[in-house]
Amino acid sequence: MHISIIGSVPRFVTIHAVLLALLMGPGCASLDPDRELKATAEATRRVSENIDPAEAWSLPVEGESPAWNGADSLTYEAAVAVSLQGNPGIRRNLAVVVERRAWYVQEGLPPNPTVGFGIGIAVDGMSGAPMMVQGLQMLSWLWKNPHRVAAAEAELRAAVYDAAFGCVDVTMRTRTQMAAVLAAQDLLRYDLTYTDITDQTVRLVEAQVEAGELPALELDRAQLEHQEAIESVVASEYSLEQAKLALLGTMGRPTDSTSWVAAGELPPVWNIPDDERTLLELAITGRLDIASAREAVLKIQAELGLAETEKFPEIGIGLGYRRNAGDRKSVSPEMKITVPILDNGDPAIAIQTARLDAALMELLATIENAQAGVLTSLSRYEQSRDRARLIRTQQLKIARTAQQRSDAAFREGVVDLNTLLMTQRQLIAVERNLVLQELMTMEAMCELRTSVGGSFDPTLDAAPIIVIEAKSSDSGQEESS
């Protein structure tokens, strides 16, 4: 509950206060979000040095991409470029940046003055009509506005960080799904090779059965092995199609054809630091969600400052003009003061203090989750990388040699069909396991890259310092707010 007190104030106080309010009025800030969108694009460059995010965002979200026509071989970088253009989630985050810019301008505006007008009809038979014109401008905006603007600035910076972090997430999912397509292509190729091997085995067993060297049961077993290989090919074809559809969905082109071929290494060669301390430092300085969480703390600190102004009186100044029925005129300065007696602002301060504590804990949790993510993804990366290296350099060579020797020995009658089929199955199992380990390596690499902020390059990975400026809509000059 507030108590309002209206009374007259000296004329010079009113005039100076009105002039001050008018000088700090609207027109000093621009709604143009160009600076913030450029800052978002600059922060997004960490996803690739070869792609200009601003150029991708200037294209229609559902339009054709100059990076890929939907039919040629698709590379990692082309897939990322299409995702930056066509993913609706990225455009939604950019729209939030535009909204926050408008909110920043809104918070910087003073309240509109209140103007009252009245005219009456004399009821006592005398000529003339009483008239009243009154204007009122609240001055509490002068000490409340800095806190509102500071909160809006923090929200705008957080929106920029969130939009850039969303781009990092989309591009890492794109790379992971691209790797899944490459892996599915390799698995299909190995399954087709295994089908050819089992087909050759069937032909060899048929010849030996016809020559009476093997019973017909052996032919049945070889044919069953061949049919199982064909079934694996069918499953791999559908897995490849589904992997492509998942990738196209992330790229914002879910209805495109899947007849294209993915091109690239699985996994690609990235310069990943080996030192845990370096990676942890990259995460602290480069994680955009950590930067956003810091802005959330600053926003609530500003809102706490705003809540503390509830203890101050609400002050408004006005100027009234009156004319009575006798045509007597008067001009009277006025002041309106709302004194905080019953609602003294303590509940609002307590609320914001609790919110500030929660925001600080959220920031701490974000930092700790980033550190845990770095160490966990690094361990997964090293595990899958080392396992893939062992399979590639040791198991695969032995499995291929064993399959070739068993095939030659079976033709000479030295080993039976069981040995031949076993070595064939072992070879395909090792080849498929290698592909899966390489896919897991790529997934862990993308998780690690996301955990450190989106890039292993410290110059690209560092979260940018965003300065919010009010741009004059009249002169085009920029004034720091």
RAKA-V476002 format. One record per residue. N is the residue number from 1. PHI is phi as a letter, one per 30 degrees, with the letter a starting at -180 (999 if undefined). OMEGA is omega in radians with two decimals (* if undefined). D_LAST is the distance of its C-alpha to the last C-alpha in Angstrom with 2 decimals. Layout:
n=N phi=PHI omega=OMEGA d_last=D_LAST
n=N phi=PHI omega=OMEGA d_last=D_LAST
This chain:
n=1 phi=999 omega=3.12 d_last=34.52
n=2 phi=b omega=3.05 d_last=32.84
n=3 phi=c omega=-3.13 d_last=34.60
n=4 phi=c omega=3.12 d_last=33.37
n=5 phi=b omega=3.13 d_last=34.30
n=6 phi=c omega=3.13 d_last=34.27
n=7 phi=a omega=-3.14 d_last=35.24
n=8 phi=d omega=3.10 d_last=34.86
n=9 phi=b omega=3.12 d_last=32.43
n=10 phi=e omega=-3.06 d_last=32.66
n=11 phi=d omega=-3.07 d_last=31.70
n=12 phi=d omega=3.09 d_last=29.39
n=13 phi=d omega=-3.12 d_last=27.26
n=14 phi=d omega=-3.08 d_last=26.93
n=15 phi=d omega=-3.12 d_last=26.16
n=16 phi=d omega=-3.14 d_last=23.38
n=17 phi=d omega=3.12 d_last=21.75
n=18 phi=d omega=3.12 d_last=22.09
n=19 phi=d omega=3.12 d_last=20.61
n=20 phi=d omega=3.14 d_last=17.54
n=21 phi=d omega=-3.13 d_last=17.10
n=22 phi=d omega=-3.14 d_last=17.73
n=23 phi=d omega=-3.13 d_last=15.31
n=24 phi=c omega=-3.08 d_last=12.41
n=25 phi=d omega=-3.07 d_last=14.05
n=26 phi=d omega=3.10 d_last=13.73
n=27 phi=j omega=-3.11 d_last=13.55
n=28 phi=c omega=-3.10 d_last=9.97
n=29 phi=b omega=-3.12 d_last=9.20
n=30 phi=c omega=3.09 d_last=11.84
n=31 phi=d omega=-3.08 d_last=14.05
n=32 phi=d omega=-3.11 d_last=14.95
n=33 phi=c omega=-3.01 d_last=14.81
n=34 phi=e omega=-3.12 d_last=16.17
n=35 phi=d omega=-3.10 d_last=13.72
n=36 phi=d omega=3.09 d_last=14.23
n=37 phi=d omega=3.07 d_last=17.93
n=38 phi=d omega=3.10 d_last=18.27
n=39 phi=d omega=3.08 d_last=16.89
n=40 phi=d omega=3.13 d_last=19.46
n=41 phi=d omega=3.14 d_last=22.13
n=42 phi=d omega=3.11 d_last=21.48
n=43 phi=d omega=-3.11 d_last=21.84
n=44 phi=d omega=-3.12 d_last=24.92
n=45 phi=d omega=3.14 d_last=26.68
n=46 phi=d omega=-3.11 d_last=28.11
n=47 phi=d omega=3.14 d_last=30.65
n=48 phi=a omega=3.08 d_last=32.29
n=49 phi=d omega=-3.04 d_last=32.07
n=50 phi=c omega=-3.03 d_last=34.10
n=51 phi=b omega=3.06 d_last=32.03
n=52 phi=c omega=-3.11 d_last=28.91
n=53 phi=e omega=-3.12 d_last=27.23
n=54 phi=d omega=3.11 d_last=25.30
n=55 phi=d omega=3.11 d_last=28.69
n=56 phi=d omega=-3.10 d_last=30.23
n=57 phi=d omega=3.11 d_last=27.61
n=58 phi=d omega=-3.14 d_last=28.16
n=59 phi=c omega=3.09 d_last=31.79
n=60 phi=d omega=-3.08 d_last=33.21
n=61 phi=d omega=3.12 d_last=33.27
n=62 phi=c omega=-3.12 d_last=36.98
n=63 phi=d omega=3.10 d_last=37.83
n=64 phi=d omega=-3.13 d_last=39.92
n=65 phi=c omega=3.07 d_last=38.45
n=66 phi=d omega=-3.12 d_last=39.02
n=67 phi=d omega=-3.07 d_last=39.29
n=68 phi=a omega=-3.08 d_last=42.34
n=69 phi=c omega=3.12 d_last=44.80
n=70 phi=i omega=-3.11 d_last=46.17
n=71 phi=b omega=-3.13 d_last=49.54
n=72 phi=d omega=3.07 d_last=49.15
n=73 phi=d omega=-3.08 d_last=48.93
n=74 phi=c omega=3.11 d_last=45.63
n=75 phi=c omega=3.10 d_last=43.90
n=76 phi=e omega=-3.05 d_last=41.17
n=77 phi=d omega=3.11 d_last=38.55
n=78 phi=d omega=3.12 d_last=39.63
n=79 phi=d omega=3.11 d_last=39.43
n=80 phi=d omega=-3.14 d_last=35.86
n=81 phi=d omega=3.12 d_last=34.88
n=82 phi=d omega=3.13 d_last=36.52
n=83 phi=d omega=3.13 d_last=34.85
n=84 phi=d omega=3.12 d_last=31.34
n=85 phi=d omega=-2.90 d_last=32.28
n=86 phi=c omega=-3.12 d_last=34.50
n=87 phi=d omega=-3.10 d_last=33.41
n=88 phi=d omega=-3.14 d_last=32.11
n=89 phi=d omega=3.11 d_last=30.27
n=90 phi=d omega=3.13 d_last=27.88
n=91 phi=d omega=3.10 d_last=27.13
n=92 phi=d omega=3.12 d_last=26.68
n=93 phi=d omega=3.08 d_last=24.01
n=94 phi=d omega=3.09 d_last=22.22
n=95 phi=d omega=3.09 d_last=22.47
n=96 phi=d omega=3.09 d_last=20.73
n=97 phi=d omega=3.11 d_last=17.71
n=98 phi=d omega=3.12 d_last=17.77
n=99 phi=d omega=-3.12 d_last=18.24
n=100 phi=d omega=3.07 d_last=15.34
n=101 phi=d omega=3.12 d_last=13.01
n=102 phi=d omega=3.12 d_last=14.71
n=103 phi=d omega=3.07 d_last=14.44
n=104 phi=d omega=3.10 d_last=10.66
n=105 phi=d omega=-3.13 d_last=10.88
n=106 phi=d omega=-3.11 d_last=13.78
n=107 phi=d omega=3.14 d_last=12.32
n=108 phi=d omega=-3.10 d_last=9.79
n=109 phi=d omega=3.06 d_last=12.96
n=110 phi=d omega=3.10 d_last=15.22
n=111 phi=d omega=3.10 d_last=18.79
n=112 phi=d omega=3.08 d_last=21.26
n=113 phi=d omega=3.10 d_last=23.70
n=114 phi=c omega=3.14 d_last=27.22
n=115 phi=b omega=3.09 d_last=30.03
n=116 phi=c omega=-3.11 d_last=33.67
n=117 phi=b omega=3.12 d_last=36.70
n=118 phi=b omega=3.09 d_last=40.35
n=119 phi=b omega=-3.07 d_last=43.70
n=120 phi=b omega=3.11 d_last=47.06
n=121 phi=c omega=-3.13 d_last=50.76
n=122 phi=d omega=-3.12 d_last=53.07
n=123 phi=c omega=-3.12 d_last=55.76
n=124 phi=c omega=3.08 d_last=57.91
n=125 phi=i omega=3.13 d_last=59.33
n=126 phi=d omega=3.13 d_last=57.52
n=127 phi=d omega=3.13 d_last=55.74
n=128 phi=j omega=-3.12 d_last=51.98
n=129 phi=b omega=3.09 d_last=49.26
n=130 phi=d omega=-3.14 d_last=46.64
n=131 phi=b omega=-3.14 d_last=42.98
n=132 phi=b omega=3.00 d_last=39.63
n=133 phi=b omega=-3.06 d_last=36.04
n=134 phi=b omega=3.08 d_last=33.27
n=135 phi=c omega=-3.11 d_last=29.45
n=136 phi=b omega=3.10 d_last=27.22
n=137 phi=b omega=3.11 d_last=23.48
n=138 phi=d omega=-3.12 d_last=22.17
n=139 phi=c omega=-3.14 d_last=20.05
n=140 phi=d omega=3.10 d_last=19.46
n=141 phi=e omega=-3.05 d_last=16.26
n=142 phi=d omega=3.13 d_last=14.76
n=143 phi=c omega=3.06 d_last=15.26
n=144 phi=d omega=-3.03 d_last=15.18
n=145 phi=e omega=3.14 d_last=11.92
n=146 phi=e omega=3.13 d_last=9.70
n=147 phi=d omega=3.12 d_last=12.20
n=148 phi=d omega=3.14 d_last=12.30
n=149 phi=d omega=3.12 d_last=8.68
n=150 phi=d omega=3.11 d_last=9.19
n=151 phi=d omega=3.14 d_last=12.46
n=152 phi=d omega=3.07 d_last=11.46
n=153 phi=d omega=3.14 d_last=9.18
n=154 phi=d omega=3.10 d_last=12.33
n=155 phi=d omega=-3.14 d_last=14.56
n=156 phi=d omega=3.10 d_last=13.08
n=157 phi=d omega=3.11 d_last=13.46
n=158 phi=d omega=3.12 d_last=16.84
n=159 phi=d omega=3.09 d_last=17.86
n=160 phi=d omega=3.13 d_last=17.40
n=161 phi=d omega=-3.13 d_last=19.45
n=162 phi=d omega=3.14 d_last=21.97
n=163 phi=d omega=3.12 d_last=22.50
n=164 phi=d omega=3.11 d_last=23.17
n=165 phi=d omega=3.06 d_last=25.38
n=166 phi=d omega=3.09 d_last=27.24
n=167 phi=d omega=3.10 d_last=27.99
n=168 phi=e omega=-3.13 d_last=29.37
n=169 phi=d omega=-3.12 d_last=31.54
n=170 phi=d omega=-3.10 d_last=32.86
n=171 phi=d omega=3.10 d_last=33.72
n=172 phi=d omega=3.05 d_last=35.47
n=173 phi=d omega=3.09 d_last=37.46
n=174 phi=d omega=-3.14 d_last=38.30
n=175 phi=d omega=3.12 d_last=39.63
n=176 phi=d omega=3.13 d_last=41.56
n=177 phi=d omega=3.04 d_last=43.13
n=178 phi=d omega=3.08 d_last=43.90
n=179 phi=d omega=3.10 d_last=45.72
n=180 phi=d omega=3.08 d_last=47.59
n=181 phi=d omega=3.11 d_last=48.80
n=182 phi=d omega=3.12 d_last=49.97
n=183 phi=d omega=3.13 d_last=51.74
n=184 phi=d omega=3.07 d_last=53.38
n=185 phi=d omega=3.12 d_last=54.62
n=186 phi=d omega=3.13 d_last=56.13
n=187 phi=d omega=3.11 d_last=57.75
n=188 phi=d omega=3.14 d_last=59.25
n=189 phi=d omega=3.10 d_last=60.58
n=190 phi=d omega=3.12 d_last=62.21
n=191 phi=d omega=3.09 d_last=63.68
n=192 phi=d omega=3.10 d_last=65.16
n=193 phi=d omega=3.12 d_last=66.62
n=194 phi=d omega=3.08 d_last=68.09
n=195 phi=d omega=3.08 d_last=69.58
n=196 phi=d omega=3.14 d_last=71.29
n=197 phi=d omega=-3.14 d_last=72.64
n=198 phi=d omega=3.07 d_last=74.04
n=199 phi=d omega=3.08 d_last=75.53
n=200 phi=d omega=3.11 d_last=77.33
n=201 phi=d omega=3.10 d_last=78.54
n=202 phi=e omega=-3.13 d_last=79.97
n=203 phi=d omega=-3.14 d_last=81.85
n=204 phi=d omega=-3.14 d_last=83.21
n=205 phi=d omega=3.11 d_last=84.36
n=206 phi=e omega=-3.14 d_last=85.96
n=207 phi=d omega=-3.13 d_last=88.02
n=208 phi=d omega=3.07 d_last=89.17
n=209 phi=d omega=3.13 d_last=90.01
n=210 phi=d omega=3.12 d_last=92.07
n=211 phi=d omega=3.12 d_last=93.82
n=212 phi=i omega=-3.12 d_last=94.61
n=213 phi=d omega=3.14 d_last=92.70
n=214 phi=b omega=3.08 d_last=90.26
n=215 phi=d omega=-3.13 d_last=90.68
n=216 phi=d omega=3.13 d_last=88.95
n=217 phi=d omega=3.13 d_last=86.78
n=218 phi=d omega=3.10 d_last=84.88
n=219 phi=d omega=3.10 d_last=84.05
n=220 phi=d omega=-3.13 d_last=82.68
n=221 phi=d omega=3.12 d_last=80.40
n=222 phi=d omega=3.13 d_last=79.14
n=223 phi=d omega=3.10 d_last=78.50
n=224 phi=d omega=3.11 d_last=76.61
n=225 phi=d omega=-3.14 d_last=74.39
n=226 phi=d omega=3.13 d_last=73.78
n=227 phi=d omega=3.07 d_last=72.87
n=228 phi=d omega=3.08 d_last=70.39
n=229 phi=d omega=3.10 d_last=68.81
n=230 phi=d omega=3.10 d_last=68.56
n=231 phi=d omega=3.11 d_last=66.89
n=232 phi=d omega=3.09 d_last=64.29
n=233 phi=d omega=3.12 d_last=63.59
n=234 phi=d omega=3.13 d_last=63.01
n=235 phi=d omega=3.14 d_last=60.64
n=236 phi=d omega=3.11 d_last=58.73
n=237 phi=d omega=3.13 d_last=58.44
n=238 phi=d omega=3.09 d_last=56.86
n=239 phi=d omega=3.10 d_last=54.57
n=240 phi=d omega=3.13 d_last=53.38
n=241 phi=d omega=-3.13 d_last=52.79
n=242 phi=d omega=3.09 d_last=50.82
n=243 phi=d omega=3.10 d_last=48.67
n=244 phi=d omega=3.13 d_last=47.89
n=245 phi=d omega=3.11 d_last=47.06
n=246 phi=d omega=3.13 d_last=44.63
n=247 phi=d omega=3.13 d_last=42.89
n=248 phi=d omega=3.10 d_last=42.82
n=249 phi=d omega=3.10 d_last=41.30
n=250 phi=d omega=3.14 d_last=38.36
n=251 phi=d omega=-3.13 d_last=38.02
n=252 phi=i omega=3.13 d_last=37.85
n=253 phi=b omega=-2.99 d_last=41.32
n=254 phi=d omega=-3.07 d_last=43.63
n=255 phi=c omega=-3.14 d_last=46.40
n=256 phi=d omega=3.12 d_last=46.88
n=257 phi=d omega=3.10 d_last=50.20
n=258 phi=c omega=-3.09 d_last=50.91
n=259 phi=d omega=-3.12 d_last=53.39
n=260 phi=d omega=-3.14 d_last=51.14
n=261 phi=b omega=3.08 d_last=51.49
n=262 phi=d omega=-3.13 d_last=48.88
n=263 phi=b omega=3.13 d_last=48.89
n=264 phi=l omega=-3.13 d_last=47.60
n=265 phi=c omega=3.09 d_last=48.42
n=266 phi=b omega=-0.16 d_last=48.69
n=267 phi=d omega=3.08 d_last=46.78
n=268 phi=d omega=-3.14 d_last=44.85
n=269 phi=c omega=3.08 d_last=44.47
n=270 phi=c omega=3.10 d_last=41.13
n=271 phi=d omega=-3.07 d_last=40.39
n=272 phi=c omega=3.10 d_last=39.86
n=273 phi=d omega=3.13 d_last=39.48
n=274 phi=c omega=-3.04 d_last=42.40
n=275 phi=d omega=3.13 d_last=40.81
n=276 phi=d omega=-3.11 d_last=39.51
n=277 phi=d omega=3.13 d_last=37.14
n=278 phi=d omega=3.14 d_last=35.47
n=279 phi=d omega=3.12 d_last=35.09
n=280 phi=d omega=3.09 d_last=33.68
n=281 phi=d omega=3.08 d_last=31.08
n=282 phi=d omega=-3.13 d_last=30.15
n=283 phi=d omega=-3.10 d_last=29.73
n=284 phi=d omega=-3.08 d_last=27.44
n=285 phi=d omega=-3.00 d_last=25.13
n=286 phi=c omega=-3.10 d_last=25.52
n=287 phi=d omega=-3.11 d_last=25.94
n=288 phi=d omega=3.08 d_last=23.16
n=289 phi=d omega=3.04 d_last=24.34
n=290 phi=d omega=3.09 d_last=23.87
n=291 phi=d omega=3.11 d_last=20.26
n=292 phi=d omega=3.12 d_last=19.89
n=293 phi=d omega=3.07 d_last=21.75
n=294 phi=d omega=3.11 d_last=19.45
n=295 phi=d omega=3.08 d_last=16.49
n=296 phi=d omega=3.08 d_last=18.88
n=297 phi=d omega=3.13 d_last=19.33
n=298 phi=d omega=3.13 d_last=15.66
n=299 phi=d omega=-3.10 d_last=15.53
n=300 phi=d omega=3.04 d_last=18.64
n=301 phi=d omega=3.09 d_last=17.57
n=302 phi=d omega=3.12 d_last=14.74
n=303 phi=d omega=3.04 d_last=17.49
n=304 phi=d omega=3.07 d_last=19.78
n=305 phi=d omega=3.10 d_last=17.60
n=306 phi=d omega=3.12 d_last=17.58
n=307 phi=d omega=3.14 d_last=21.34
n=308 phi=d omega=3.09 d_last=21.88
n=309 phi=d omega=3.07 d_last=20.71
n=310 phi=d omega=3.11 d_last=23.80
n=311 phi=d omega=3.14 d_last=25.81
n=312 phi=d omega=3.07 d_last=24.38
n=313 phi=d omega=3.01 d_last=26.09
n=314 phi=d omega=-3.04 d_last=24.73
n=315 phi=b omega=3.04 d_last=24.76
n=316 phi=b omega=3.11 d_last=25.16
n=317 phi=c omega=-3.11 d_last=26.38
n=318 phi=a omega=3.11 d_last=28.62
n=319 phi=b omega=-3.10 d_last=31.04
n=320 phi=c omega=3.08 d_last=34.47
n=321 phi=b omega=-3.12 d_last=37.18
n=322 phi=b omega=3.03 d_last=40.71
n=323 phi=b omega=-3.09 d_last=44.06
n=324 phi=c omega=-3.08 d_last=47.27
n=325 phi=d omega=3.11 d_last=50.53
n=326 phi=d omega=3.13 d_last=51.84
n=327 phi=i omega=3.04 d_last=49.06
n=328 phi=d omega=-3.05 d_last=47.58
n=329 phi=c omega=3.09 d_last=43.80
n=330 phi=a omega=3.06 d_last=41.19
n=331 phi=b omega=-3.06 d_last=37.43
n=332 phi=b omega=2.98 d_last=36.06
n=333 phi=d omega=-3.11 d_last=32.56
n=334 phi=b omega=3.06 d_last=31.99
n=335 phi=b omega=3.10 d_last=29.88
n=336 phi=c omega=-3.12 d_last=29.73
n=337 phi=b omega=3.04 d_last=29.20
n=338 phi=c omega=-3.04 d_last=29.48
n=339 phi=c omega=3.11 d_last=30.66
n=340 phi=d omega=-3.13 d_last=30.22
n=341 phi=c omega=-3.12 d_last=33.85
n=342 phi=d omega=3.04 d_last=35.08
n=343 phi=c omega=-3.05 d_last=31.84
n=344 phi=c omega=3.08 d_last=30.16
n=345 phi=j omega=-3.11 d_last=27.49
n=346 phi=d omega=3.11 d_last=29.42
n=347 phi=d omega=3.13 d_last=30.04
n=348 phi=d omega=3.12 d_last=26.38
n=349 phi=d omega=3.13 d_last=25.54
n=350 phi=d omega=3.13 d_last=28.51
n=351 phi=d omega=-3.10 d_last=27.48
n=352 phi=d omega=3.08 d_last=23.99
n=353 phi=d omega=3.10 d_last=25.62
n=354 phi=d omega=3.10 d_last=28.12
n=355 phi=d omega=3.11 d_last=25.57
n=356 phi=d omega=3.08 d_last=23.72
n=357 phi=e omega=3.13 d_last=27.11
n=358 phi=d omega=3.13 d_last=27.83
n=359 phi=d omega=3.09 d_last=24.59
n=360 phi=d omega=3.10 d_last=25.39
n=361 phi=d omega=3.09 d_last=28.88
n=362 phi=d omega=3.07 d_last=27.71
n=363 phi=d omega=3.12 d_last=25.69
n=364 phi=d omega=3.12 d_last=28.84
n=365 phi=d omega=3.11 d_last=31.02
n=366 phi=d omega=3.11 d_last=28.93
n=367 phi=d omega=-3.13 d_last=29.25
n=368 phi=d omega=3.09 d_last=32.95
n=369 phi=d omega=3.10 d_last=33.62
n=370 phi=d omega=3.13 d_last=32.12
n=371 phi=d omega=3.11 d_last=34.36
n=372 phi=d omega=3.12 d_last=37.35
n=373 phi=d omega=3.11 d_last=36.71
n=374 phi=d omega=-3.07 d_last=36.71
n=375 phi=d omega=-3.14 d_last=39.97
n=376 phi=d omega=-3.12 d_last=41.67
n=377 phi=d omega=3.07 d_last=40.92
n=378 phi=d omega=3.11 d_last=41.87
n=379 phi=d omega=3.11 d_last=45.19
n=380 phi=d omega=3.13 d_last=45.83
n=381 phi=d omega=-3.13 d_last=45.11
n=382 phi=d omega=3.13 d_last=47.47
n=383 phi=d omega=-3.10 d_last=50.13
n=384 phi=d omega=3.10 d_last=50.19
n=385 phi=d omega=-3.12 d_last=49.96
n=386 phi=d omega=3.11 d_last=52.89
n=387 phi=d omega=3.11 d_last=54.96
n=388 phi=d omega=3.12 d_last=54.45
n=389 phi=d omega=3.12 d_last=55.51
n=390 phi=d omega=-3.14 d_last=58.66
n=391 phi=d omega=-3.08 d_last=59.57
n=392 phi=d omega=-3.03 d_last=59.06
n=393 phi=c omega=-3.05 d_last=60.96
n=394 phi=c omega=-2.99 d_last=63.65
n=395 phi=d omega=-3.06 d_last=64.31
n=396 phi=d omega=3.14 d_last=63.93
n=397 phi=d omega=3.14 d_last=66.34
n=398 phi=d omega=-3.12 d_last=68.91
n=399 phi=d omega=3.12 d_last=68.65
n=400 phi=d omega=3.12 d_last=69.22
n=401 phi=d omega=3.14 d_last=72.14
n=402 phi=d omega=-3.14 d_last=73.69
n=403 phi=d omega=3.14 d_last=73.41
n=404 phi=d omega=-3.14 d_last=75.03
n=405 phi=d omega=3.14 d_last=77.82
n=406 phi=d omega=3.10 d_last=78.56
n=407 phi=d omega=3.12 d_last=78.77
n=408 phi=d omega=-3.13 d_last=81.26
n=409 phi=d omega=3.11 d_last=83.20
n=410 phi=d omega=3.11 d_last=83.45
n=411 phi=d omega=3.14 d_last=84.86
n=412 phi=d omega=3.11 d_last=87.47
n=413 phi=i omega=-3.11 d_last=88.22
n=414 phi=d omega=3.14 d_last=87.18
n=415 phi=c omega=-3.12 d_last=84.55
n=416 phi=c omega=-3.10 d_last=84.46
n=417 phi=d omega=3.13 d_last=82.00
n=418 phi=e omega=3.14 d_last=80.20
n=419 phi=d omega=3.14 d_last=79.14
n=420 phi=d omega=-3.12 d_last=78.00
n=421 phi=d omega=-3.14 d_last=75.92
n=422 phi=d omega=-3.14 d_last=74.39
n=423 phi=d omega=3.08 d_last=73.21
n=424 phi=d omega=3.11 d_last=71.80
n=425 phi=d omega=3.13 d_last=69.82
n=426 phi=d omega=3.14 d_last=68.61
n=427 phi=d omega=-3.12 d_last=67.36
n=428 phi=d omega=3.12 d_last=65.32
n=429 phi=d omega=3.13 d_last=63.98
n=430 phi=d omega=3.14 d_last=62.80
n=431 phi=d omega=3.13 d_last=61.22
n=432 phi=d omega=3.13 d_last=59.36
n=433 phi=d omega=3.10 d_last=58.25
n=434 phi=d omega=3.12 d_last=56.84
n=435 phi=d omega=-3.13 d_last=54.74
n=436 phi=d omega=3.10 d_last=53.47
n=437 phi=d omega=3.09 d_last=52.59
n=438 phi=d omega=3.07 d_last=50.71
n=439 phi=d omega=3.10 d_last=48.79
n=440 phi=d omega=3.09 d_last=48.01
n=441 phi=d omega=3.13 d_last=46.86
n=442 phi=d omega=3.11 d_last=44.45
n=443 phi=d omega=3.13 d_last=43.14
n=444 phi=d omega=3.09 d_last=42.62
n=445 phi=d omega=3.13 d_last=40.89
n=446 phi=d omega=3.08 d_last=38.41
n=447 phi=d omega=3.13 d_last=37.90
n=448 phi=d omega=3.14 d_last=37.33
n=449 phi=d omega=3.07 d_last=34.91
n=450 phi=d omega=-3.10 d_last=32.92
n=451 phi=d omega=-3.13 d_last=33.14
n=452 phi=c omega=3.07 d_last=31.56
n=453 phi=k omega=3.09 d_last=28.68
n=454 phi=k omega=3.14 d_last=30.29
n=455 phi=a omega=3.05 d_last=31.45
n=456 phi=c omega=3.12 d_last=33.65
n=457 phi=c omega=-3.09 d_last=31.86
n=458 phi=e omega=-3.12 d_last=29.40
n=459 phi=d omega=3.11 d_last=27.43
n=460 phi=c omega=-2.95 d_last=26.94
n=461 phi=d omega=-3.07 d_last=26.87
n=462 phi=d omega=3.11 d_last=23.97
n=463 phi=d omega=-3.08 d_last=21.09
n=464 phi=d omega=3.03 d_last=18.17
n=465 phi=d omega=-3.04 d_last=14.91
n=466 phi=c omega=3.10 d_last=12.32
n=467 phi=c omega=3.13 d_last=8.75
n=468 phi=d omega=-3.12 d_last=6.86
n=469 phi=b omega=3.06 d_last=5.40
n=470 phi=c omega=-3.10 d_last=5.94
n=471 phi=c omega=-3.12 d_last=9.31
n=472 phi=d omega=3.13 d_last=11.35
n=473 phi=d omega=-3.11 d_last=14.53
n=474 phi=c omega=-3.05 d_last=16.57
n=475 phi=c omega=-3.12 d_last=16.13
n=476 phi=i omega=3.11 d_last=14.83
n=477 phi=d omega=-3.10 d_last=12.53
n=478 phi=c omega=3.09 d_last=9.19
n=479 phi=b omega=3.14 d_last=6.24
n=480 phi=d omega=3.11 d_last=3.75
n=481 phi=c omega=* d_last=0.00
